[in-house]
Amino acid sequence: MTRLLITVALLASAAAFALAPAHAGDDNASMPKSLVIGYEEEGKVDASQDACSVFVKEVVEWEKAEMEQAVRDVCAVRQKHLDAYAAFQAAYGKFRSTMQEQTRFDGTQAAKSLAGLVKSCVEMKWALSTGGHNIGIDMVPNTIDAECLDVGRDILVKETDRLNIDEPQPKAGK
């Protein structure tokens, strides 16, 4: 009877091993080269002087000095969004490179979850927004997107640092 139980246990273990999913890190090579978050106007922001000027002229009719300041303000916020997006993608690229060397973690799922986190941040902040007024209807969404991209970038930087175990790590409190 003991032999029968041992044989059944071995067969069950072999079956469980055969049916187990592939190692988590085996799919890290399929991580996308850039991470698509899926928020509105992602990667389509135009911070050129002309584009900002066209927007401002469509929305408001102010004195010349106020119009010029409005164009500068809209362009500055749009550029901040573009810079945040570029920094996020650069941090994601480093994270992706680090994950290519890992076999213990599921980088593909981590990337999907991070995209969802950033998109949820945008949606949450938008739900707490009035949407802006006048030129603010352009500035508010760009500000929200930039802030959430910064949150995502911070997470990527911290996780990449944590995963780079061969590199010296900063000591706590420094």
ROVEXLUM-182809 format. One record per residue: chain; x, y, z of N, C-alpha, C in turn; residue in three letters. Coordinates in nm, 2 decimals, m for minus. Example, Ala and Ser with C-alpha at 12.3 -4.5 7.8 and 13.67 -1.06 7.14 Angstrom:
residues 2
{A, {1.32, m0.57, 0.78}, {1.23, m0.45, 0.78}, {1.32, m0.33, 0.78}, ALA}
{A, {1.28, m0.22, 0.71}, {1.37, m0.11, 0.71}, {1.29, 0.00, 0.79}, SER}
END
This chain:
residues 174
{A, {0.08, m0.12, 0.00}, {0.00, 0.00, 0.00}, {0.09, 0.13, 0.00}, MET}
{A, {0.20, 0.12, 0.07}, {0.29, 0.24, 0.08}, {0.35, 0.26, m0.06}, THR}
{A, {0.39, 0.15, m0.13}, {0.44, 0.17, m0.26}, {0.34, 0.24, m0.35}, ARG}
{A, {0.22, 0.19, m0.34}, {0.11, 0.25, m0.43}, {0.09, 0.40, m0.40}, LEU}
{A, {0.09, 0.44, m0.28}, {0.08, 0.58, m0.24}, {0.20, 0.66, m0.29}, LEU}
{A, {0.32, 0.60, m0.28}, {0.44, 0.67, m0.33}, {0.43, 0.69, m0.48}, ILE}
{A, {0.39, 0.58, m0.55}, {0.38, 0.58, m0.70}, {0.28, 0.69, m0.74}, THR}
{A, {0.16, 0.69, m0.67}, {0.06, 0.79, m0.70}, {0.11, 0.93, m0.68}, VAL}
{A, {0.18, 0.95, m0.57}, {0.23, 1.08, m0.54}, {0.33, 1.13, m0.64}, ALA}
{A, {0.42, 1.04, m0.69}, {0.52, 1.07, m0.79}, {0.45, 1.10, m0.92}, LEU}
{A, {0.35, 1.02, m0.96}, {0.28, 1.05, m1.08}, {0.20, 1.18, m1.07}, LEU}
{A, {0.15, 1.21, m0.96}, {0.08, 1.34, m0.94}, {0.18, 1.46, m0.95}, ALA}
{A, {0.30, 1.44, m0.89}, {0.40, 1.55, m0.90}, {0.44, 1.57, m1.04}, SER}
{A, {0.47, 1.46, m1.12}, {0.51, 1.47, m1.26}, {0.40, 1.53, m1.34}, ALA}
{A, {0.28, 1.50, m1.32}, {0.17, 1.56, m1.39}, {0.16, 1.71, m1.36}, ALA}
{A, {0.17, 1.75, m1.24}, {0.16, 1.89, m1.20}, {0.28, 1.97, m1.26}, ALA}
{A, {0.40, 1.91, m1.27}, {0.51, 1.97, m1.33}, {0.49, 1.99, m1.48}, PHE}
{A, {0.44, 1.89, m1.54}, {0.42, 1.89, m1.69}, {0.31, 1.99, m1.72}, ALA}
{A, {0.21, 2.01, m1.64}, {0.10, 2.10, m1.66}, {0.13, 2.25, m1.61}, LEU}
{A, {0.23, 2.26, m1.54}, {0.26, 2.40, m1.48}, {0.30, 2.49, m1.60}, ALA}
{A, {0.26, 2.62, m1.58}, {0.30, 2.72, m1.68}, {0.45, 2.74, m1.70}, PRO}
{A, {0.49, 2.79, m1.81}, {0.63, 2.81, m1.83}, {0.68, 2.91, m1.73}, ALA}
{A, {0.81, 2.91, m1.71}, {0.87, 3.00, m1.61}, {0.83, 3.14, m1.64}, HIS}
{A, {0.80, 3.22, m1.53}, {0.75, 3.36, m1.55}, {0.83, 3.44, m1.64}, ALA}
{A, {0.97, 3.43, m1.64}, {1.05, 3.52, m1.71}, {1.07, 3.48, m1.86}, GLY}
{A, {1.02, 3.36, m1.89}, {1.04, 3.31, m2.03}, {0.98, 3.40, m2.14}, ASP}
{A, {0.88, 3.48, m2.10}, {0.81, 3.56, m2.19}, {0.86, 3.71, m2.19}, ASP}
{A, {0.97, 3.74, m2.12}, {1.02, 3.87, m2.11}, {1.07, 3.92, m2.24}, ASN}
{A, {1.11, 3.84, m2.33}, {1.16, 3.88, m2.46}, {1.04, 3.94, m2.55}, ALA}
{A, {0.92, 3.91, m2.51}, {0.81, 3.96, m2.59}, {0.75, 4.10, m2.53}, SER}
{A, {0.82, 4.15, m2.44}, {0.78, 4.28, m2.38}, {0.79, 4.38, m2.50}, MET}
{A, {0.69, 4.47, m2.51}, {0.69, 4.57, m2.62}, {0.81, 4.67, m2.60}, PRO}
{A, {0.86, 4.72, m2.71}, {0.97, 4.81, m2.71}, {0.93, 4.94, m2.64}, LYS}
{A, {0.81, 4.98, m2.67}, {0.76, 5.10, m2.60}, {0.62, 5.06, m2.54}, SER}
{A, {0.59, 5.12, m2.43}, {0.47, 5.08, m2.36}, {0.36, 5.17, m2.39}, LEU}
{A, {0.25, 5.12, m2.45}, {0.13, 5.19, m2.48}, {0.04, 5.19, m2.36}, VAL}
{A, {0.00, 5.31, m2.31}, {m0.08, 5.32, m2.19}, {m0.23, 5.32, m2.23}, ILE}
{A, {m0.26, 5.39, m2.34}, {m0.40, 5.39, m2.39}, {m0.48, 5.50, m2.34}, GLY}
{A, {m0.42, 5.61, m2.30}, {m0.50, 5.73, m2.27}, {m0.52, 5.82, m2.39}, TYR}
{A, {m0.62, 5.90, m2.39}, {m0.66, 5.99, m2.50}, {m0.54, 6.07, m2.55}, GLU}
{A, {m0.51, 6.08, m2.67}, {m0.41, 6.16, m2.73}, {m0.27, 6.12, m2.70}, GLU}
{A, {m0.25, 6.00, m2.65}, {m0.12, 5.95, m2.61}, {m0.02, 5.96, m2.73}, GLU}
{A, {0.09, 6.02, m2.71}, {0.19, 6.03, m2.82}, {0.16, 6.13, m2.93}, GLY}
{A, {0.05, 6.20, m2.92}, {0.00, 6.29, m3.03}, {0.00, 6.44, m2.99}, LYS}
{A, {0.07, 6.47, m2.89}, {0.06, 6.61, m2.84}, {0.16, 6.69, m2.93}, VAL}
{A, {0.11, 6.81, m2.98}, {0.19, 6.90, m3.06}, {0.22, 7.02, m2.98}, ASP}
{A, {0.34, 7.04, m2.94}, {0.39, 7.15, m2.86}, {0.45, 7.26, m2.95}, ALA}
{A, {0.43, 7.26, m3.08}, {0.49, 7.36, m3.16}, {0.41, 7.49, m3.14}, SER}
{A, {0.49, 7.60, m3.16}, {0.43, 7.74, m3.15}, {0.30, 7.75, m3.23}, GLN}
{A, {0.31, 7.70, m3.35}, {0.19, 7.72, m3.44}, {0.07, 7.64, m3.39}, ASP}
{A, {0.09, 7.52, m3.34}, {m0.02, 7.44, m3.29}, {m0.08, 7.51, m3.17}, ALA}
{A, {0.00, 7.56, m3.08}, {m0.05, 7.62, m2.96}, {m0.12, 7.75, m2.99}, CYS}
{A, {m0.07, 7.82, m3.09}, {m0.13, 7.95, m3.13}, {m0.27, 7.92, m3.19}, SER}
{A, {m0.28, 7.82, m3.28}, {m0.41, 7.79, m3.34}, {m0.51, 7.75, m3.23}, VAL}
{A, {m0.47, 7.67, m3.14}, {m0.56, 7.63, m3.03}, {m0.61, 7.76, m2.95}, PHE}
{A, {m0.51, 7.84, m2.91}, {m0.55, 7.96, m2.83}, {m0.64, 8.05, m2.91}, VAL}
{A, {m0.62, 8.07, m3.03}, {m0.70, 8.16, m3.12}, {m0.84, 8.10, m3.14}, LYS}
{A, {m0.85, 7.97, m3.13}, {m0.99, 7.91, m3.15}, {m1.07, 7.92, m3.02}, GLU}
{A, {m1.00, 7.93, m2.91}, {m1.07, 7.93, m2.78}, {m1.10, 8.06, m2.72}, VAL}
{A, {m1.00, 8.16, m2.73}, {m1.02, 8.29, m2.67}, {m0.99, 8.40, m2.76}, VAL}
{A, {m1.04, 8.52, m2.73}, {m1.01, 8.64, m2.80}, {m0.97, 8.74, m2.69}, GLU}
{A, {m0.85, 8.75, m2.66}, {m0.79, 8.84, m2.56}, {m0.70, 8.95, m2.63}, TRP}
{A, {m0.65, 9.04, m2.55}, {m0.56, 9.13, m2.60}, {m0.43, 9.06, m2.64}, GLU}
{A, {m0.35, 9.13, m2.73}, {m0.24, 9.07, m2.79}, {m0.14, 9.01, m2.69}, LYS}
{A, {m0.11, 9.09, m2.59}, {m0.01, 9.04, m2.48}, {m0.07, 8.92, m2.41}, ALA}
{A, {m0.19, 8.92, m2.38}, {m0.26, 8.80, m2.31}, {m0.26, 8.68, m2.40}, GLU}
{A, {m0.28, 8.70, m2.53}, {m0.28, 8.59, m2.63}, {m0.14, 8.53, m2.64}, MET}
{A, {m0.04, 8.61, m2.64}, {0.10, 8.57, m2.65}, {0.13, 8.49, m2.53}, GLU}
{A, {0.09, 8.54, m2.41}, {0.12, 8.46, m2.29}, {0.04, 8.33, m2.28}, GLN}
{A, {m0.08, 8.33, m2.33}, {m0.16, 8.21, m2.34}, {m0.09, 8.10, m2.43}, ALA}
{A, {m0.04, 8.15, m2.54}, {0.03, 8.05, m2.63}, {0.15, 8.00, m2.56}, VAL}
{A, {0.23, 8.08, m2.49}, {0.35, 8.03, m2.42}, {0.31, 7.93, m2.31}, ARG}
{A, {0.20, 7.96, m2.24}, {0.15, 7.88, m2.13}, {0.11, 7.74, m2.19}, ASP}
{A, {0.03, 7.74, m2.29}, {m0.02, 7.62, m2.35}, {0.10, 7.53, m2.40}, VAL}
{A, {0.19, 7.60, m2.47}, {0.31, 7.53, m2.52}, {0.39, 7.47, m2.41}, CYS}
{A, {0.41, 7.54, m2.30}, {0.49, 7.50, m2.19}, {0.43, 7.37, m2.13}, ALA}
{A, {0.30, 7.37, m2.11}, {0.23, 7.25, m2.05}, {0.23, 7.14, m2.15}, VAL}
{A, {0.21, 7.16, m2.28}, {0.22, 7.05, m2.37}, {0.37, 7.00, m2.38}, ARG}
{A, {0.47, 7.08, m2.37}, {0.60, 7.04, m2.37}, {0.63, 6.95, m2.24}, GLN}
{A, {0.58, 7.00, m2.13}, {0.60, 6.92, m2.01}, {0.54, 6.78, m2.03}, LYS}
{A, {0.42, 6.77, m2.09}, {0.36, 6.64, m2.12}, {0.45, 6.56, m2.21}, HIS}
{A, {0.50, 6.62, m2.31}, {0.59, 6.54, m2.40}, {0.72, 6.50, m2.33}, LEU}
{A, {0.78, 6.59, m2.25}, {0.90, 6.55, m2.17}, {0.87, 6.43, m2.08}, ASP}
{A, {0.75, 6.44, m2.01}, {0.72, 6.33, m1.92}, {0.70, 6.20, m1.99}, ALA}
{A, {0.64, 6.21, m2.11}, {0.62, 6.09, m2.19}, {0.75, 6.03, m2.23}, TYR}
{A, {0.84, 6.11, m2.28}, {0.98, 6.07, m2.32}, {1.05, 6.01, m2.20}, ALA}
{A, {1.04, 6.07, m2.09}, {1.11, 6.02, m1.97}, {1.05, 5.89, m1.92}, ALA}
{A, {0.92, 5.87, m1.93}, {0.85, 5.75, m1.90}, {0.90, 5.64, m1.99}, PHE}
{A, {0.90, 5.66, m2.12}, {0.94, 5.56, m2.22}, {1.09, 5.53, m2.20}, GLN}
{A, {1.17, 5.62, m2.17}, {1.32, 5.60, m2.15}, {1.33, 5.51, m2.02}, ALA}
{A, {1.26, 5.54, m1.92}, {1.26, 5.45, m1.80}, {1.21, 5.31, m1.83}, ALA}
{A, {1.10, 5.31, m1.91}, {1.05, 5.17, m1.94}, {1.15, 5.10, m2.02}, TYR}
{A, {1.23, 5.16, m2.11}, {1.33, 5.09, m2.19}, {1.44, 5.03, m2.10}, GLY}
{A, {1.48, 5.10, m2.00}, {1.58, 5.05, m1.90}, {1.52, 4.93, m1.82}, LYS}
{A, {1.39, 4.95, m1.78}, {1.32, 4.84, m1.71}, {1.32, 4.72, m1.80}, PHE}
{A, {1.28, 4.74, m1.93}, {1.27, 4.63, m2.02}, {1.40, 4.56, m2.04}, ARG}
{A, {1.51, 4.64, m2.05}, {1.64, 4.58, m2.07}, {1.68, 4.50, m1.95}, SER}
{A, {1.65, 4.55, m1.83}, {1.68, 4.47, m1.71}, {1.60, 4.34, m1.70}, THR}
{A, {1.47, 4.35, m1.74}, {1.39, 4.23, m1.74}, {1.43, 4.12, m1.84}, MET}
{A, {1.50, 4.16, m1.95}, {1.55, 4.07, m2.04}, {1.66, 3.97, m1.97}, GLN}
{A, {1.72, 4.02, m1.87}, {1.82, 3.95, m1.80}, {1.76, 3.87, m1.68}, GLU}
{A, {1.63, 3.89, m1.66}, {1.57, 3.82, m1.54}, {1.49, 3.70, m1.59}, GLN}
{A, {1.49, 3.59, m1.52}, {1.41, 3.48, m1.55}, {1.31, 3.45, m1.44}, THR}
{A, {1.32, 3.52, m1.33}, {1.23, 3.49, m1.21}, {1.10, 3.57, m1.22}, ARG}
{A, {1.09, 3.67, m1.30}, {0.98, 3.76, m1.29}, {0.91, 3.77, m1.43}, PHE}
{A, {0.78, 3.81, m1.42}, {0.70, 3.82, m1.54}, {0.70, 3.97, m1.59}, ASP}
{A, {0.79, 4.01, m1.66}, {0.80, 4.15, m1.71}, {0.69, 4.19, m1.80}, GLY}
{A, {0.64, 4.10, m1.88}, {0.53, 4.13, m1.97}, {0.40, 4.17, m1.88}, THR}
{A, {0.38, 4.09, m1.78}, {0.26, 4.12, m1.70}, {0.29, 4.25, m1.62}, GLN}
{A, {0.41, 4.27, m1.57}, {0.44, 4.39, m1.50}, {0.42, 4.51, m1.58}, ALA}
{A, {0.46, 4.50, m1.71}, {0.44, 4.62, m1.80}, {0.29, 4.64, m1.83}, ALA}
{A, {0.21, 4.54, m1.84}, {0.07, 4.56, m1.86}, {0.01, 4.62, m1.74}, LYS}
{A, {0.05, 4.58, m1.62}, {0.00, 4.63, m1.50}, {0.04, 4.78, m1.48}, SER}
{A, {0.16, 4.81, m1.52}, {0.20, 4.95, m1.51}, {0.12, 5.04, m1.60}, LEU}
{A, {0.10, 4.99, m1.72}, {0.02, 5.07, m1.82}, {m0.12, 5.10, m1.76}, ALA}
{A, {m0.18, 4.99, m1.70}, {m0.31, 5.01, m1.64}, {m0.30, 5.10, m1.52}, GLY}
{A, {m0.20, 5.10, m1.44}, {m0.18, 5.19, m1.33}, {m0.18, 5.34, m1.37}, LEU}
{A, {m0.10, 5.36, m1.48}, {m0.09, 5.50, m1.53}, {m0.22, 5.55, m1.59}, VAL}
{A, {m0.28, 5.46, m1.66}, {m0.41, 5.50, m1.72}, {m0.52, 5.52, m1.61}, LYS}
{A, {m0.52, 5.44, m1.51}, {m0.61, 5.46, m1.39}, {m0.58, 5.59, m1.32}, SER}
{A, {m0.45, 5.62, m1.31}, {m0.42, 5.75, m1.25}, {m0.48, 5.87, m1.33}, CYS}
{A, {m0.46, 5.86, m1.46}, {m0.52, 5.96, m1.55}, {m0.67, 5.97, m1.53}, VAL}
{A, {m0.74, 5.86, m1.53}, {m0.88, 5.86, m1.52}, {m0.92, 5.91, m1.38}, GLU}
{A, {m0.85, 5.87, m1.27}, {m0.89, 5.92, m1.14}, {m0.87, 6.07, m1.13}, MET}
{A, {m0.76, 6.12, m1.18}, {m0.73, 6.27, m1.17}, {m0.83, 6.34, m1.26}, LYS}
{A, {m0.87, 6.28, m1.37}, {m0.97, 6.35, m1.46}, {m1.10, 6.36, m1.39}, TRP}
{A, {m1.14, 6.25, m1.31}, {m1.26, 6.25, m1.24}, {m1.27, 6.35, m1.13}, ALA}
{A, {m1.15, 6.40, m1.08}, {m1.14, 6.50, m0.98}, {m1.12, 6.64, m1.04}, LEU}
{A, {m1.14, 6.65, m1.17}, {m1.11, 6.78, m1.24}, {m1.23, 6.84, m1.29}, SER}
{A, {m1.23, 6.97, m1.30}, {m1.34, 7.04, m1.36}, {m1.33, 7.05, m1.51}, THR}
{A, {m1.21, 7.01, m1.56}, {m1.18, 7.01, m1.70}, {m1.12, 7.14, m1.75}, GLY}
{A, {m1.12, 7.24, m1.67}, {m1.06, 7.36, m1.71}, {m1.15, 7.46, m1.78}, GLY}
{A, {m1.11, 7.58, m1.80}, {m1.19, 7.69, m1.86}, {m1.09, 7.76, m1.96}, HIS}
{A, {m1.14, 7.81, m2.07}, {m1.06, 7.88, m2.17}, {m0.95, 7.79, m2.21}, ASN}
{A, {m0.83, 7.84, m2.20}, {m0.71, 7.76, m2.24}, {m0.68, 7.64, m2.15}, ILE}
{A, {m0.75, 7.64, m2.03}, {m0.73, 7.53, m1.94}, {m0.79, 7.40, m1.99}, GLY}
{A, {m0.88, 7.41, m2.09}, {m0.93, 7.28, m2.14}, {m0.82, 7.20, m2.22}, ILE}
{A, {m0.71, 7.27, m2.25}, {m0.60, 7.20, m2.31}, {m0.49, 7.18, m2.20}, ASP}
{A, {m0.48, 7.27, m2.11}, {m0.37, 7.26, m2.01}, {m0.40, 7.15, m1.90}, MET}
{A, {m0.53, 7.14, m1.86}, {m0.56, 7.05, m1.76}, {m0.53, 6.90, m1.80}, VAL}
{A, {m0.58, 6.85, m1.91}, {m0.55, 6.71, m1.95}, {m0.40, 6.69, m1.97}, PRO}
{A, {m0.33, 6.79, m2.02}, {m0.18, 6.77, m2.04}, {m0.11, 6.77, m1.91}, ASN}
{A, {m0.16, 6.85, m1.81}, {m0.10, 6.85, m1.68}, {m0.12, 6.71, m1.61}, THR}
{A, {m0.25, 6.66, m1.62}, {m0.28, 6.53, m1.56}, {m0.20, 6.42, m1.62}, ILE}
{A, {m0.19, 6.42, m1.75}, {m0.11, 6.32, m1.82}, {0.03, 6.32, m1.77}, ASP}
{A, {0.09, 6.44, m1.77}, {0.23, 6.45, m1.73}, {0.25, 6.40, m1.58}, ALA}
{A, {0.16, 6.44, m1.49}, {0.17, 6.40, m1.35}, {0.17, 6.25, m1.34}, GLU}
{A, {0.08, 6.18, m1.41}, {0.06, 6.04, m1.40}, {0.18, 5.97, m1.47}, CYS}
{A, {0.23, 6.02, m1.58}, {0.35, 5.97, m1.64}, {0.47, 5.98, m1.54}, LEU}
{A, {0.48, 6.08, m1.47}, {0.59, 6.10, m1.37}, {0.57, 5.99, m1.26}, ASP}
{A, {0.45, 5.96, m1.22}, {0.43, 5.86, m1.12}, {0.48, 5.72, m1.18}, VAL}
{A, {0.44, 5.69, m1.30}, {0.48, 5.57, m1.36}, {0.63, 5.56, m1.38}, GLY}
{A, {0.69, 5.67, m1.42}, {0.84, 5.68, m1.43}, {0.91, 5.65, m1.30}, ARG}
{A, {0.86, 5.71, m1.19}, {0.92, 5.69, m1.06}, {0.91, 5.54, m1.02}, ASP}
{A, {0.80, 5.48, m1.05}, {0.79, 5.34, m1.02}, {0.89, 5.26, m1.10}, ILE}
{A, {0.90, 5.29, m1.23}, {0.99, 5.21, m1.32}, {1.14, 5.23, m1.27}, LEU}
{A, {1.17, 5.35, m1.23}, {1.31, 5.38, m1.19}, {1.34, 5.30, m1.06}, VAL}
{A, {1.25, 5.30, m0.97}, {1.27, 5.23, m0.84}, {1.28, 5.08, m0.86}, LYS}
{A, {1.19, 5.03, m0.94}, {1.19, 4.88, m0.97}, {1.31, 4.84, m1.05}, GLU}
{A, {1.35, 4.92, m1.14}, {1.47, 4.89, m1.22}, {1.59, 4.88, m1.13}, THR}
{A, {1.60, 4.98, m1.04}, {1.71, 4.99, m0.95}, {1.71, 4.87, m0.86}, ASP}
{A, {1.59, 4.83, m0.81}, {1.58, 4.71, m0.72}, {1.62, 4.58, m0.79}, ARG}
{A, {1.59, 4.57, m0.92}, {1.62, 4.45, m1.00}, {1.77, 4.44, m1.04}, LEU}
{A, {1.83, 4.55, m1.05}, {1.98, 4.56, m1.08}, {2.06, 4.52, m0.96}, ASN}
{A, {2.05, 4.39, m0.92}, {2.12, 4.35, m0.80}, {2.27, 4.35, m0.81}, ILE}
{A, {2.32, 4.35, m0.93}, {2.47, 4.35, m0.95}, {2.53, 4.49, m0.93}, ASP}
{A, {2.45, 4.59, m0.94}, {2.50, 4.73, m0.92}, {2.48, 4.77, m0.78}, GLU}
{A, {2.57, 4.85, m0.73}, {2.57, 4.90, m0.59}, {2.43, 4.97, m0.56}, PRO}
{A, {2.37, 4.93, m0.45}, {2.24, 4.99, m0.41}, {2.27, 5.10, m0.31}, GLN}
{A, {2.19, 5.21, m0.31}, {2.20, 5.31, m0.21}, {2.17, 5.26, m0.08}, PRO}
{A, {2.23, 5.31, 0.02}, {2.20, 5.26, 0.16}, {2.08, 5.34, 0.21}, LYS}
{A, {2.01, 5.27, 0.30}, {1.88, 5.33, 0.35}, {1.91, 5.47, 0.42}, ALA}
{A, {1.83, 5.56, 0.39}, {1.84, 5.69, 0.46}, {1.94, 5.78, 0.39}, GLY}
{A, {1.99, 5.74, 0.27}, {2.09, 5.83, 0.20}, {2.04, 5.86, 0.07}, LYS}
END
